[in-house]
């Protein structure tokens, strides 16, 4: 997975306030859990707040990230996908990602379905 240097610095500093560092918390936690689970792309497995979408889009573009996934099944997902479309980020299909939890039978991260998203260049 492509590294975001400012996020890596925040992890190393054990930062108390992401906001003080100018880091979007929704994207940061998606990034961090994706690294921990070993996903190839950033995966949003929690709710994405509508007020975060523009900042997420800007941060992804600034860091050269062209793809991510959404595995969260929150209730306003359609509205969120529409808001990403307004930022020139579109759905490109379905894929599977590693979940945060482990499969009790295998002891490995479970594989779950996710929407693959593509970030168009600005």
N, C-alpha and C positions, 0 to 999 in steps of 0.2 A: 504494500500500500504506500502511496506517495506521502511523504512526510510534510507536515506543516510546521515550519521551524518555530513560529511563535507559540504554537501549542506544545511542542516538545520542550521549549524553554519554561513554559508554565508548569509542566509536569515535573521537570527537574527542580524547579524552585519550590514545589509544593505550594503553589500560589493559593492564597486565601480568597481573593476576589478576582474572578475572571473579568468582571466588568471594569475594574480598575486598570486591567491590562488591555482593555479594548477587544476582548475576545467574546464572541457570541457563545453563550453557554450551551445552547441546543446543539450547535455544530461541534463544539468541543467534546461533549459527552458522547456524541455519535462517533466521533473520531477515536476517542479513547477506548470505548468498548469494542469498536471494530478492530483496533490493534490487539486488544486482549483476546478476542475470539479468533484472530487469525484470518479475518476476511480480507479479500483482495481490494475491495472498495469500501469507502465509508458507507456504513449502513445505519439508517435512522430506524431504531427499533422502539422508540418512544414517540410521543406526540411532537409534532412540529407546529409551533405557534405561528399563526399567520403574520404577526408583526416581526418575526425573525427571518422570513423568506428572502427579503431583499438583501439583508446583510449576509445571509448564507450564500446567496448567489454571488455577491461581490467577493467574498472571501474565497470561494471555490475558484473563481476566475483568476483572482490575484495570485493564487498558488498553483495555477496550471492544472487544476483537477477538472477533468472533463466528464467523469461518470461517477455515479453513486447509486445506492439502492435504498429502498424504503420497505422494511419488513413489518413496520407497525401496522396494526389494524384499527387504529383509533377512528372514532365515528365521523370526523369531519375530513376524512382522507380525500374525498372528491374535491372539496373546496381547496384543499392544500395543493392538489395536483393542478387545479386551474390557476392558482396563484403562481405556482412555479412556471406554468406556460407563459404567463405575463412577463416573466423574467427570462424568456427564451430557454427554458429548461423543460425538456419533454420526455414523456415515457417512450422507451424503445423496446419494451417487452418484459417478459418475466424471466426470473432466474432463481437460483437458490443461494442462500447464505447460511453461515453458521450462526446459530442462536446463542444468546448469552448463557442459557442453561445447558446442562449436559443431559444426554440421553442415559437414563438409568441402566439400560441394557448394555450399552457399549462403553459408557464412561467418557464418550467424546461429545463435543458440541453437536446438538441436533441440527439437521439441515431443515430449513424452513423456506417457504416461497417468499419472494420479494419482487418488487417492481424495479426494473432497471431504468435509470434516468440519465439523460445525456445533456450536458451543459454546452450550449452553442457559444461560439466565440462572440465577444462583445463587439 
